[in-house]
Structure formats: structure tokens, C-alpha cells
Amino acid sequence: MTEAQTAQEIAQEIAQHIARDIASEITRAVPGARDVTASIQGDTLILDGSVRKAAERNAARRIATSRWGAAKLDDRLTIAPNGDEAADDVYEASLESFPASDPPAWISRWGWPLLTDSSA
């Protein structure tokens, strides 16, 4: 075994220890976190598991990025409101998009120029 292999194995062991700590911290700090695991592949932190609400998912992301730094985060957390079944994509998207950043456009009918000839 060369020194480079040993250093690489030590770095992988440290990374996996950090990943376990991040998963433990998320489980303690986020009330709806269930079966959360974290692993590291290269410079990417991968989160797996489920939470009940989008806010809990965001809290887990904040913990992960604060501990892992500016490296890549692959968030595979699902939102399961009842705790048993995974929420469908439409439900999850609606949770994450509310409140919308931009309200729907509203145009007054009276704001448009009149179509009649006003000179007559």
C-alpha cells in the first residue's frame, strides 16, 4: 500500500465521519426528519431520507451546507406529509413554490386604449 492510497483512505474515512455527523445533526435538529442518511462521493454531499414539510427540507439543506461548506449538495430528501408515503411531484412543487415570488399578473380592462374613435 502506497502513501497516496493510505492518504486517500484516510480522507474517505474522514469524509464518511463528517457525513454521519451531518445526518445525526439533521435528525436531531429537524423534527420531521426520518431515516436521513448522508454520504460523500467526491466533493458532493448526498442527502437521503424524508421530511414532513418543505420548511424542514430547507432546514436540512441549511445544516448540510453550513457543515459541508460551499461544495456540491445532492438533495434527495423527499417530502412525506403523513410520514408513510412519499408525496407526489406536484404536491411537493406546490409546497416549495408557495408563496410565489411573483404574484399573477392582473391587467385592468380600462388600461387598454379604447377601440372606438374618440374624434367623432
Order of alpha helices (4+ residues) and beta strands (2+ residues): alpha-beta-beta-alpha-beta-alpha
